[in-house]
Amino acid sequence: MRGSDGAGRSGGDDGAGSGLAAELGAELGERATLVQFSSAFCAPCRATRRVLGDVAAMVPGVTHVEVDAEARLDLVRRLGVESTPTVLVLDAAGRVVRRAAGQPRKADVIAALGAAL
């Protein structure tokens, strides 16, 4: 995935750890979680949903969670999401270890999971 690693804006535990799981309203993956911020009329978001869904189905213990950015502006602002799609890779503890904006390639998502696993 193109983008920054966890050392950027969302590095470390910026309050986005286990609290993020509760805010997402979804259970995190046993090994990692792919969090996708999308908007209704975003064509790349649909393609990203397919890619992340495929990867989550392929890699045991990985879950894909999609967040409607327009409905969750509080979370968008807190996490510094500036465009859709934006993808966050969370480790098993819910910490952001990678983030990228734009439509990812499947190979890049799999490589980014390496930081979480």
N, CA and C atoms as a LAMMPS dump frame, in Angstrom:
ITEM: TIMESTEP
0
ITEM: NUMBER OF ATOMS
351
ITEM: BOX BOUNDS ff ff ff
-5.0000000000000000e+02 5.0000000000000000e+02
-5.0000000000000000e+02 5.0000000000000000e+02
-5.0000000000000000e+02 5.0000000000000000e+02
ITEM: ATOMS id mol type element x y z
1 1 1 N 0.843 -1.175 0
2 1 2 C 0 0 0
3 1 3 C 0.878 1.225 0
4 2 1 N 0.55 2.124 -0.863
5 2 2 C 1.268 3.387 -0.845
6 2 3 C 0.751 4.187 0.343
7 3 1 N 1.586 4.982 0.927
8 3 2 C 1.16 5.772 2.074
9 3 3 C 2.219 5.728 3.142
10 4 1 N 1.842 6.168 4.327
11 4 2 C 2.827 6.227 5.4
12 4 3 C 2.663 5.036 6.318
13 5 1 N 3.713 4.735 7.038
14 5 2 C 3.607 3.671 8.018
15 5 3 C 3.044 4.236 9.31
16 6 1 N 2.992 3.422 10.321
17 6 2 C 2.405 3.834 11.58
18 6 3 C 3.17 4.936 12.279
19 7 1 N 4.35 5.285 11.796
20 7 2 C 5.155 6.304 12.475
21 7 3 C 4.667 7.709 12.176
22 8 1 N 3.742 7.839 11.266
23 8 2 C 3.234 9.162 10.891
24 8 3 C 2.188 9.646 11.859
25 9 1 N 1.209 10.342 11.341
26 9 2 C 0.143 10.939 12.119
27 9 3 C -0.506 9.995 13.103
28 10 1 N -0.634 8.738 12.721
29 10 2 C -1.393 7.832 13.556
30 10 3 C -0.516 6.784 14.223
31 11 1 N 0.757 7.057 14.398
32 11 2 C 1.673 6.074 14.953
33 11 3 C 1.456 5.838 16.423
34 12 1 N 2.005 4.72 16.889
35 12 2 C 1.93 4.408 18.303
36 12 3 C 0.502 4.227 18.75
37 13 1 N 0.265 4.362 20.049
38 13 2 C -1.095 4.271 20.542
39 13 3 C -1.586 5.676 20.792
40 14 1 N -2.207 6.248 19.775
41 14 2 C -2.705 7.617 19.843
42 14 3 C -4.136 7.643 20.34
43 15 1 N -4.48 6.638 21.14
44 15 2 C -5.856 6.517 21.565
45 15 3 C -6.653 5.722 20.552
46 16 1 N -5.994 5.226 19.522
47 16 2 C -6.697 4.49 18.48
48 16 3 C -6.593 2.99 18.697
49 17 1 N -6.129 2.542 19.84
50 17 2 C -5.998 1.12 20.116
51 17 3 C -7.343 0.467 20.339
52 18 1 N -7.553 -0.093 21.522
53 18 2 C -8.794 -0.802 21.793
54 18 3 C -9.999 0.13 21.716
55 19 1 N -9.793 1.424 21.959
56 19 2 C -10.885 2.385 21.828
57 19 3 C -11.403 2.469 20.413
58 20 1 N -10.523 2.29 19.439
59 20 2 C -10.927 2.325 18.039
60 20 3 C -11.866 1.17 17.735
61 21 1 N -11.605 0.004 18.296
62 21 2 C -12.482 -1.148 18.085
63 21 3 C -13.896 -0.823 18.55
64 22 1 N -14.011 -0.203 19.708
65 22 2 C -15.327 0.155 20.23
66 22 3 C -15.998 1.206 19.343
67 23 1 N -15.234 2.18 18.877
68 23 2 C -15.793 3.227 18.028
69 23 3 C -16.245 2.697 16.678
70 24 1 N -15.546 1.689 16.175
71 24 2 C -15.917 1.115 14.887
72 24 3 C -17.208 0.318 14.991
73 25 1 N -17.519 -0.154 16.181
74 25 2 C -18.717 -0.95 16.349
75 25 3 C -18.587 -2.316 15.697
76 26 1 N -17.359 -2.775 15.547
77 26 2 C -17.106 -4.064 14.916
78 26 3 C -16 -4.775 15.674
79 27 1 N -16.039 -6.075 15.612
80 27 2 C -14.997 -6.861 16.25
81 27 3 C -13.75 -6.852 15.377
82 28 1 N -12.596 -6.667 16.004
83 28 2 C -11.344 -6.674 15.268
84 28 3 C -10.946 -8.101 14.905
85 29 1 N -10.131 -8.206 13.867
86 29 2 C -9.62 -9.503 13.469
87 29 3 C -8.681 -10.059 14.527
88 30 1 N -8.585 -11.365 14.583
89 30 2 C -7.722 -12.032 15.556
90 30 3 C -6.262 -11.64 15.361
91 31 1 N -5.847 -11.449 14.091
92 31 2 C -4.45 -11.113 13.792
93 31 3 C -4.293 -9.688 13.28
94 32 1 N -5.268 -9.196 12.517
95 32 2 C -5.184 -7.84 11.951
96 32 3 C -6.559 -7.435 11.431
97 33 1 N -6.727 -6.119 11.265
98 33 2 C -7.985 -5.59 10.742
99 33 3 C -7.676 -4.557 9.671
100 34 1 N -8.381 -4.651 8.559
101 34 2 C -8.288 -3.671 7.478
102 34 3 C -9.493 -2.751 7.607
103 35 1 N -9.249 -1.497 7.97
104 35 2 C -10.327 -0.527 8.149
105 35 3 C -10.345 0.391 6.935
106 36 1 N -11.489 0.428 6.254
107 36 2 C -11.646 1.23 5.044
108 36 3 C -12.626 2.365 5.307
109 37 1 N -12.182 3.594 5.081
110 37 2 C -13.067 4.756 5.137
111 37 3 C -13.542 5.03 3.721
112 38 1 N -14.875 5.037 3.527
113 38 2 C -15.475 5.188 2.206
114 38 3 C -16.532 6.278 2.23
115 39 1 N -16.947 6.668 1.039
116 39 2 C -18.085 7.566 0.891
117 39 3 C -18.993 7.019 -0.206
118 40 1 N -20.234 7.451 -0.203
119 40 2 C -21.274 6.849 -1.042
120 40 3 C -20.972 6.86 -2.539
121 41 1 N -20.472 7.959 -3.061
122 41 2 C -20.313 8.076 -4.511
123 41 3 C -18.866 7.926 -4.965
124 42 1 N -18.104 7.162 -4.225
125 42 2 C -16.67 6.98 -4.479
126 42 3 C -16.458 5.666 -5.225
127 43 1 N -16.171 5.753 -6.529
128 43 2 C -15.938 4.549 -7.33
129 43 3 C -14.718 3.761 -6.846
130 44 1 N -13.593 4.409 -6.536
131 44 2 C -12.456 3.64 -6.028
132 44 3 C -12.773 2.925 -4.706
133 45 1 N -13.745 3.419 -3.954
134 45 2 C -14.119 2.772 -2.693
135 45 3 C -14.718 1.389 -2.965
136 46 1 N -15.504 1.274 -4.027
137 46 2 C -16.109 -0.023 -4.365
138 46 3 C -15.027 -1.035 -4.736
139 47 1 N -14.05 -0.593 -5.527
140 47 2 C -12.951 -1.475 -5.913
141 47 3 C -12.112 -1.848 -4.687
142 48 1 N -11.897 -0.885 -3.8
143 48 2 C -11.134 -1.134 -2.577
144 48 3 C -11.854 -2.146 -1.701
145 49 1 N -13.173 -2.042 -1.615
146 49 2 C -13.973 -2.991 -0.833
147 49 3 C -13.747 -4.418 -1.332
148 50 1 N -13.717 -4.586 -2.652
149 50 2 C -13.477 -5.922 -3.224
150 50 3 C -12.074 -6.432 -2.882
151 51 1 N -11.072 -5.57 -3.049
152 51 2 C -9.686 -5.97 -2.772
153 51 3 C -9.526 -6.353 -1.307
154 52 1 N -9.998 -5.512 -0.401
155 52 2 C -9.823 -5.784 1.027
156 52 3 C -10.633 -7.003 1.457
157 53 1 N -11.817 -7.169 0.899
158 53 2 C -12.628 -8.348 1.189
159 53 3 C -11.934 -9.621 0.737
160 54 1 N -11.325 -9.581 -0.459
161 54 2 C -10.586 -10.742 -0.974
162 54 3 C -9.413 -11.085 -0.064
163 55 1 N -8.661 -10.066 0.342
164 55 2 C -7.497 -10.3 1.206
165 55 3 C -7.946 -10.85 2.561
166 56 1 N -8.994 -10.283 3.136
167 56 2 C -9.487 -10.753 4.434
168 56 3 C -9.948 -12.213 4.345
169 57 1 N -10.543 -12.595 3.219
170 57 2 C -10.984 -13.975 3.038
171 57 3 C -9.803 -14.922 2.842
172 58 1 N -8.724 -14.395 2.305
173 58 2 C -7.551 -15.189 1.972
174 58 3 C -6.602 -15.399 3.159
175 59 1 N -6.506 -14.422 4.039
176 59 2 C -5.536 -14.463 5.141
177 59 3 C -6.271 -14.761 6.452
178 60 1 N -5.996 -15.902 7.06
179 60 2 C -6.673 -16.253 8.314
180 60 3 C -6.435 -15.21 9.414
181 61 1 N -7.515 -14.906 10.158
182 61 2 C -7.406 -13.984 11.279
183 61 3 C -7.459 -12.519 10.904
184 62 1 N -7.711 -12.21 9.622
185 62 2 C -7.79 -10.822 9.163
186 62 3 C -9.248 -10.483 8.851
187 63 1 N -9.685 -9.322 9.324
188 63 2 C -11.05 -8.861 9.128
189 63 3 C -11.038 -7.538 8.365
190 64 1 N -12.076 -7.327 7.556
191 64 2 C -12.255 -6.063 6.829
192 64 3 C -13.459 -5.341 7.419
193 65 1 N -13.261 -4.078 7.809
194 65 2 C -14.337 -3.251 8.354
195 65 3 C -14.428 -1.999 7.503
196 66 1 N -15.626 -1.687 7.025
197 66 2 C -15.819 -0.479 6.226
198 66 3 C -16.565 0.569 7.05
199 67 1 N -16.079 1.807 6.996
200 67 2 C -16.655 2.909 7.751
201 67 3 C -17.155 3.958 6.766
202 68 1 N -18.405 4.384 6.922
203 68 2 C -18.954 5.456 6.099
204 68 3 C -18.395 6.781 6.634
205 69 1 N -17.487 7.369 5.894
206 69 2 C -16.797 8.58 6.35
207 69 3 C -17.767 9.723 6.625
208 70 1 N -18.809 9.831 5.825
209 70 2 C -19.776 10.923 6.008
210 70 3 C -20.569 10.766 7.295
211 71 1 N -20.818 9.528 7.693
212 71 2 C -21.586 9.274 8.908
213 71 3 C -20.722 9.315 10.161
214 72 1 N -19.403 9.213 9.987
215 72 2 C -18.493 9.155 11.132
216 72 3 C -17.447 10.265 11.08
217 73 1 N -17.904 11.501 10.896
218 73 2 C -16.981 12.637 10.793
219 73 3 C -16.113 12.795 12.035
220 74 1 N -16.625 12.426 13.2
221 74 2 C -15.831 12.5 14.43
222 74 3 C -14.589 11.616 14.319
223 75 1 N -14.771 10.411 13.847
224 75 2 C -13.667 9.473 13.693
225 75 3 C -12.739 9.898 12.556
226 76 1 N -13.305 10.391 11.48
227 76 2 C -12.525 10.877 10.334
228 76 3 C -11.576 11.987 10.789
229 77 1 N -12.096 12.922 11.539
230 77 2 C -11.274 14.042 12.017
231 77 3 C -10.198 13.566 12.989
232 78 1 N -10.583 12.71 13.918
233 78 2 C -9.631 12.24 14.933
234 78 3 C -8.478 11.463 14.322
235 79 1 N -8.773 10.704 13.272
236 79 2 C -7.736 9.885 12.648
237 79 3 C -7.059 10.572 11.468
238 80 1 N -7.474 11.787 11.145
239 80 2 C -6.829 12.539 10.077
240 80 3 C -7.095 11.985 8.688
241 81 1 N -8.262 11.421 8.477
242 81 2 C -8.629 10.902 7.155
243 81 3 C -9.003 12.091 6.28
244 82 1 N -8.282 12.243 5.162
245 82 2 C -8.49 13.408 4.3
246 82 3 C -9.164 13.086 2.978
247 83 1 N -9.207 11.804 2.608
248 83 2 C -9.846 11.426 1.353
249 83 3 C -10.348 9.996 1.453
250 84 1 N -11.22 9.641 0.523
251 84 2 C -11.7 8.267 0.465
252 84 3 C -11.329 7.68 -0.884
253 85 1 N -10.954 6.425 -0.924
254 85 2 C -10.805 5.546 0.232
255 85 3 C -9.498 5.799 0.981
256 86 1 N -9.561 5.646 2.282
257 86 2 C -8.372 5.585 3.12
258 86 3 C -8.435 4.258 3.854
259 87 1 N -7.316 3.567 3.888
260 87 2 C -7.245 2.256 4.532
261 87 3 C -6.253 2.319 5.683
262 88 1 N -6.689 1.825 6.836
263 88 2 C -5.821 1.675 8.001
264 88 3 C -5.624 0.182 8.243
265 89 1 N -4.398 -0.217 8.512
266 89 2 C -4.114 -1.595 8.897
267 89 3 C -3.866 -1.582 10.398
268 90 1 N -4.691 -2.321 11.126
269 90 2 C -4.56 -2.407 12.571
270 90 3 C -3.954 -3.743 12.948
271 91 1 N -3.107 -3.745 13.97
272 91 2 C -2.58 -5.012 14.47
273 91 3 C -3.629 -5.658 15.372
274 92 1 N -3.3 -6.788 15.97
275 92 2 C -4.262 -7.525 16.792
276 92 3 C -4.751 -6.713 17.99
277 93 1 N -3.926 -5.785 18.472
278 93 2 C -4.3 -4.945 19.615
279 93 3 C -5.11 -3.72 19.19
280 94 1 N -5.296 -3.517 17.884
281 94 2 C -6.071 -2.379 17.404
282 94 3 C -5.25 -1.133 17.163
283 95 1 N -3.926 -1.255 17.153
284 95 2 C -3.058 -0.104 16.873
285 95 3 C -2.872 0.048 15.369
286 96 1 N -2.874 1.291 14.894
287 96 2 C -2.651 1.565 13.48
288 96 3 C -1.173 1.35 13.168
289 97 1 N -0.885 0.424 12.256
290 97 2 C 0.504 0.145 11.881
291 97 3 C 0.818 0.6 10.463
292 98 1 N -0.205 0.778 9.64
293 98 2 C -0.04 1.294 8.277
294 98 3 C -1.298 2.055 7.9
295 99 1 N -1.122 3.011 7.004
296 99 2 C -2.274 3.737 6.457
297 99 3 C -1.929 4.169 5.049
298 100 1 N -2.948 4.244 4.214
299 100 2 C -2.745 4.676 2.836
300 100 3 C -4.051 5.257 2.308
301 101 1 N -3.924 6.205 1.399
302 101 2 C -5.081 6.793 0.73
303 101 3 C -5.076 6.332 -0.716
304 102 1 N -6.258 6.17 -1.265
305 102 2 C -6.376 5.739 -2.654
306 102 3 C -6.637 4.251 -2.743
307 103 1 N -6.916 3.812 -3.959
308 103 2 C -7.24 2.415 -4.197
309 103 3 C -5.974 1.56 -4.154
310 104 1 N -5.908 0.601 -3.23
311 104 2 C -4.705 -0.228 -3.119
312 104 3 C -4.731 -1.417 -4.078
313 105 1 N -3.563 -1.934 -4.357
314 105 2 C -3.459 -3.188 -5.099
315 105 3 C -3.424 -4.323 -4.083
316 106 1 N -3.922 -5.469 -4.479
317 106 2 C -3.989 -6.617 -3.568
318 106 3 C -2.599 -6.964 -3.017
319 107 1 N -1.585 -6.969 -3.88
320 107 2 C -0.223 -7.308 -3.437
321 107 3 C 0.278 -6.322 -2.389
322 108 1 N -0.075 -5.045 -2.541
323 108 2 C 0.353 -4.032 -1.568
324 108 3 C -0.336 -4.225 -0.219
325 109 1 N -1.604 -4.613 -0.244
326 109 2 C -2.329 -4.853 1.011
327 109 3 C -1.708 -6.041 1.741
328 110 1 N -1.419 -7.095 0.998
329 110 2 C -0.804 -8.277 1.607
330 110 3 C 0.551 -7.919 2.209
331 111 1 N 1.334 -7.13 1.501
332 111 2 C 2.644 -6.701 2.015
333 111 3 C 2.464 -5.846 3.278
334 112 1 N 1.483 -4.949 3.273
335 112 2 C 1.252 -4.079 4.438
336 112 3 C 0.821 -4.886 5.648
337 113 1 N 0.13 -5.979 5.427
338 113 2 C -0.27 -6.829 6.555
339 113 3 C 0.934 -7.383 7.298
340 114 1 N 2.06 -7.499 6.613
341 114 2 C 3.271 -7.976 7.251
342 114 3 C 3.646 -7.16 8.484
343 115 1 N 3.352 -5.866 8.468
344 115 2 C 3.657 -5.005 9.616
345 115 3 C 2.748 -5.298 10.797
346 116 1 N 1.576 -5.824 10.508
347 116 2 C 0.603 -6.102 11.587
348 116 3 C 0.729 -7.523 12.118
349 117 1 N 1.196 -8.421 11.267
350 117 2 C 1.262 -9.828 11.673
351 117 3 C 2.608 -10.086 12.238
